[in-house]
């Protein structure tokens, strides 16, 4: 039975991905998982900036927790965790394997395995798994449980129900009041055309001005959820389960991945500038403007290009842009997890037998 240490992610979206992976590893290999949430010395940047093997970037209390016996596998994501995982592998005499999820910042040969997605433009290597979508914990079982929990809450709304999953600013793209009003207009038009209703969920990255503009602009039957931190009554998963189709803002690959896992029709909302030769009213932010300049003129590894994911998904028919025809996608969301489990099994010398991942949806021609 392998022992796995999860050095937990410090960003919410990445935290969901690494936790989904360790849950799948525990189910598949019977792995024993220990989770470490570290405290960082934010003023100390040399360990990750210069690709060191060091614990100097974390507090003394966090460093003291990392002691032998060392695990068979250490798993994490995020640039601040890279020096820590290299240190753990070194202390084990090289026995511990290091799996990094998402964007790798150090040289690829410094990792035992990298599991990533197209927006980071990681080249093909023997130790790289390039998935189409991010890993997540949305399964048929979790959707069924959420549907039973939230079905009565949404029962009074007319069907078909359209979930509207809203993110926020991302890289060069800005989701402000202008984009929020445009999203509301298009979502309401779709709901009216089918006589249905909206299930709207904002997220931690949705600016307050955008939330208010979106809610004020909706004029069809609607359940509207304003995101709150640590809310045990967050209906997000229930909306995915109860919706007949979904609209997702194009800024979040994690939310798109979870929407695709339902096997229902998914449409992407263009914040503005996400498609070539398709102009749309755009919000301006200084951060977005500067990121766009960096993406265009500086070293590509410093930025990510989420339009590469959009392009793959649209070309494969798994999603469509809002306003264009769509259908139930031939979803292969769980194939990403299967591919990852096989790679981890090969790394640990553990055969993959059951592959404890359920497929959502039904593939169609």
C-alpha positions in Angstrom: 0.0 0.0 0.0 1.7 3.2 -1.1 2.0 6.2 1.1 1.2 9.6 -0.5 1.8 13.0 0.9 -0.4 15.8 -0.5 1.2 19.2 -0.1 -2.0 21.0 -0.4 -2.6 23.8 -3.0 -2.8 27.3 -1.8 -5.4 28.4 -4.4 -8.9 27.2 -4.3 -9.2 26.0 -7.9 -6.0 24.0 -7.7 -6.9 22.6 -4.3 -10.0 20.9 -5.8 -7.8 19.3 -8.5 -5.1 17.9 -6.2 -7.7 16.6 -3.7 -9.7 14.9 -6.5 -6.5 13.2 -7.7 -5.5 11.9 -4.2 -9.0 10.6 -3.6 -8.8 8.7 -6.8 -5.4 7.3 -6.0 -6.6 6.2 -2.5 -9.5 4.4 -4.1 -7.5 2.8 -6.9 -4.4 1.7 -5.1 -5.6 1.7 -1.4 -3.0 4.4 -0.8 -2.6 6.0 2.6 -2.8 9.8 2.2 -1.4 12.4 4.5 -2.3 16.0 3.8 0.0 19.0 4.7 -1.3 22.6 4.5 1.8 24.7 4.7 2.3 28.3 6.0 4.5 30.3 3.6 7.0 33.0 4.3 5.7 35.3 1.6 8.7 37.6 1.7 11.0 34.7 0.9 11.0 34.2 -2.9 14.5 32.8 -3.6 13.6 29.1 -3.2 11.0 29.1 -6.0 12.5 32.0 -8.0 15.9 30.2 -8.4 14.4 26.6 -8.5 16.1 25.6 -5.2 15.7 22.4 -3.1 14.8 24.0 0.2 12.3 24.6 3.0 13.2 28.3 3.4 10.0 29.4 1.8 7.8 27.9 4.5 7.5 28.6 8.2 9.5 26.7 10.9 6.3 25.1 12.2 5.4 23.8 8.7 9.0 22.6 8.1 9.1 20.8 11.4 6.1 18.7 10.3 7.9 17.2 7.3 9.8 14.3 8.8 10.7 10.7 8.0 9.4 8.1 7.2 9.2 9.6 3.8 6.3 8.8 1.4 6.3 6.8 -1.8 4.8 9.8 -3.7 4.6 13.5 -2.9 1.9 15.4 -4.9 1.2 19.1 -5.2 0.9 22.1 -7.5 1.9 25.7 -7.3 5.4 27.3 -7.7 5.9 27.8 -3.9 5.5 24.1 -3.3 8.1 23.0 -5.8 11.2 23.5 -3.6 9.5 21.7 -0.7 8.7 18.6 -2.8 12.3 18.5 -4.2 13.6 18.7 -0.6 11.3 15.8 0.4 12.6 13.7 -2.5 16.2 14.5 -1.6 15.7 13.6 2.0 14.3 10.2 1.0 17.5 9.5 -1.0 15.5 9.7 -4.2 13.0 7.0 -3.3 10.1 9.4 -3.1 8.5 10.2 -6.4 7.4 13.8 -7.2 4.1 14.4 -9.1 3.3 18.0 -10.0 -0.1 19.1 -11.2 -0.7 22.1 -13.5 2.0 24.5 -14.5 5.6 23.3 -13.9 8.0 26.2 -13.2 11.3 24.3 -13.0 12.9 22.2 -15.7 10.8 19.2 -16.7 13.6 16.7 -15.8 13.3 17.9 -12.2 9.9 16.2 -11.9 9.1 12.5 -11.9 5.7 13.2 -13.4 3.8 16.3 -14.6 0.1 16.2 -15.2 -1.0 19.3 -17.0 -3.4 20.9 -19.5 -3.0 22.8 -22.8 -3.1 26.4 -21.5 0.4 25.9 -20.0 1.9 24.8 -23.4 4.1 22.1 -21.8 6.0 20.1 -24.4 5.6 16.4 -24.8 7.9 14.4 -22.7 8.0 10.9 -21.3 7.2 12.2 -17.8 4.4 14.6 -18.9 0.7 13.7 -19.1 -1.1 16.3 -21.2 -4.8 16.1 -20.4 -7.6 18.1 -22.2 -9.3 19.2 -19.0 -8.4 19.6 -15.3 -9.0 16.8 -12.8 -12.0 17.2 -10.5 -14.3 15.3 -8.2 -17.6 15.6 -10.1 -18.8 12.0 -10.6 -22.2 10.4 -11.2 -22.4 9.5 -7.6 -21.7 13.1 -6.4 -24.2 14.5 -8.9 -26.9 12.1 -7.8 -26.4 13.1 -4.2 -26.5 16.8 -5.0 -29.6 16.3 -7.2 -31.4 14.7 -4.2 -30.2 17.5 -1.9 -31.3 20.4 -4.1 -34.1 19.0 -6.3 -36.8 20.4 -4.0 -35.1 23.8 -3.8 -35.3 24.3 -7.6 -38.6 22.4 -8.2 -40.8 25.5 -8.6 -38.7 26.9 -11.4 -39.9 26.0 -14.9 -37.8 23.7 -17.0 -35.7 23.2 -18.9 -33.2 24.6 -16.3 -30.0 26.3 -17.5 -27.1 26.6 -15.1 -25.0 29.7 -15.5 -21.6 29.2 -13.8 -19.7 32.5 -13.4 -16.0 33.1 -12.8 -14.1 36.3 -13.0 -11.0 38.0 -14.2 -8.4 35.7 -15.7 -5.1 36.7 -17.4 -5.9 39.2 -20.2 -9.7 38.7 -19.8 -11.9 40.8 -17.6 -15.4 40.0 -16.3 -16.8 43.3 -15.2 -20.3 44.9 -15.3 -20.4 45.2 -19.1 -19.7 41.5 -19.6 -22.1 40.6 -16.8 -24.9 42.5 -18.5 -24.1 40.8 -21.8 -24.1 37.4 -20.2 -27.5 38.1 -18.5 -29.0 39.2 -21.8 -27.8 36.1 -23.7 -28.7 33.7 -21.0 -32.2 35.2 -20.5 -32.8 35.1 -24.3 -31.9 31.4 -24.3 -34.2 30.7 -21.3 -37.1 32.5 -22.9 -36.7 30.7 -26.2 -37.2 27.3 -24.4 -39.6 28.6 -21.7 -37.1 27.7 -19.0 -35.3 29.2 -16.1 -31.8 30.0 -14.9 -29.7 28.6 -12.0 -26.9 31.1 -11.5 -23.8 30.7 -9.4 -21.1 33.3 -8.9 -17.6 32.3 -7.6 -14.9 33.6 -5.4 -13.4 35.5 -8.4 -16.5 37.3 -9.4 -16.2 41.0 -8.7 -19.0 42.6 -6.6 -19.9 45.1 -9.4 -20.2 42.2 -11.9 -22.4 40.2 -9.5 -24.8 43.1 -9.0 -24.9 43.9 -12.7 -25.6 40.3 -13.5 -28.4 39.9 -11.0 -30.0 43.2 -11.9 -30.1 42.3 -15.6 -31.9 38.9 -15.3 -35.6 39.1 -16.2 -36.6 35.4 -16.3 -37.3 32.9 -13.5 -34.1 32.4 -11.7 -32.3 31.0 -8.6 -29.3 33.3 -7.9 -26.5 32.4 -5.6 -23.9 34.9 -4.5 -20.7 33.0 -3.5 -19.7 33.0 0.2 -16.6 31.6 1.7 -16.9 28.4 3.6 -20.6 28.1 2.8 -21.8 24.6 3.6 -25.1 25.4 1.7 -23.3 26.3 -1.6 -25.7 24.9 -4.3 -23.1 24.8 -7.1 -23.0 21.0 -7.4 -26.8 20.9 -7.2 -27.0 23.3 -10.1 -24.8 21.1 -12.2 -26.9 18.1 -11.3 -30.3 19.7 -11.8 -29.5 21.7 -15.0 -30.6 20.4 -18.4 -27.8 22.5 -20.0 -25.0 24.7 -18.9 -23.4 28.1 -19.6 -19.9 28.6 -18.3 -17.8 31.7 -18.5 -14.7 30.9 -20.5 -12.2 32.1 -17.9 -12.1 29.0 -15.7 -10.9 25.7 -17.1 -11.7 24.0 -13.8 -15.4 25.1 -14.0 -15.5 24.1 -17.7 -14.1 20.7 -16.8 -16.7 20.1 -14.1 -19.5 21.2 -16.4 -18.3 18.8 -19.1 -18.3 16.0 -16.5 -22.1 16.2 -16.3 -22.5 14.9 -19.9 -24.9 17.7 -20.7 -24.7 20.4 -23.4 -22.2 23.0 -22.4 -21.8 26.5 -23.9 -19.0 28.9 -23.2 -19.5 32.6 -22.6 -16.8 34.8 -24.3 -15.7 37.5 -21.8 -14.5 39.5 -24.9 -11.4 38.7 -26.9 -11.5 35.0 -26.4 -12.2 34.3 -30.1 -10.3 35.7 -33.1 -12.4 37.9 -35.4 -15.4 37.8 -33.0 -15.5 41.2 -31.4 -17.5 41.6 -28.2 -18.0 44.5 -25.8 -15.1 44.2 -23.3 -14.4 45.4 -19.8 -11.1 47.1 -19.2 -8.7 46.4 -16.3 -5.1 47.5 -16.0 -4.1 44.0 -14.8 -5.7 42.4 -17.9 -4.1 44.9 -20.2 -0.6 44.3 -18.7 -1.1 40.5 -18.8 -2.0 40.7 -22.5 1.2 42.6 -23.2 3.2 40.0 -21.2 1.5 37.2 -23.1 2.3 38.8 -26.4 5.8 40.0 -26.0 7.5 38.1 -23.1 8.6 34.6 -22.5 5.5 32.3 -23.0 6.2 30.3 -19.9 5.3 33.3 -17.8 1.7 33.3 -19.0 -1.0 30.8 -19.8 -3.3 30.7 -22.8 -6.7 29.4 -22.0 -7.9 29.9 -25.6 -5.9 26.7 -26.5 -8.3 24.7 -24.3 -11.3 26.5 -25.8 -10.1 25.6 -29.3 -9.7 21.9 -28.5 -13.1 21.6 -26.8 -15.0 23.4 -29.5 -13.2 21.5 -32.4 -14.0 18.2 -30.7 -17.7 19.1 -30.2 -17.6 18.9 -26.5 -18.6 22.5 -26.0 -20.0 25.4 -28.2 -19.9 29.1 -27.8 -23.0 30.7 -26.3 -25.3 31.5 -29.2 -24.1 28.7 -31.4 -25.8 25.3 -31.7 -24.7 22.6 -29.2 -25.5 19.1 -28.3 -24.8 16.6 -25.6 -21.1 16.2 -25.7 -19.4 12.9 -26.2 -17.7 13.6 -22.9 -14.5 11.9 -22.0 -13.9 13.8 -18.9 -13.1 10.7 -16.8 -10.5 9.7 -19.5 -8.3 12.4 -18.2 -8.4 10.8 -14.7 -7.9 7.3 -16.1 -4.9 8.4 -18.1 -3.4 10.0 -15.0 -4.0 7.0 -12.8 -2.2 4.8 -15.3 0.8 7.1 -15.4 0.9 7.2 -11.6 0.6 3.4 -11.4 3.5 3.0 -13.8 5.6 5.5 -11.7 4.9 3.6 -8.4 5.0 0.1 -10.0 1.3 -0.4 -9.0 -0.9 -2.1 -11.6 -4.2 -0.3 -12.4 -6.9 -2.8 -12.1 -10.3 -1.3 -11.4 -9.6 2.4 -12.3 -12.1 3.7 -9.8 -13.5 6.5 -11.9 -17.1 6.7 -13.1 -18.0 8.0 -16.6 -20.6 10.8 -16.7 -22.9 11.0 -19.6 -23.2 8.9 -22.7 -21.0 9.2 -25.8 -22.7 9.8 -29.0 -21.6 9.8 -32.6 
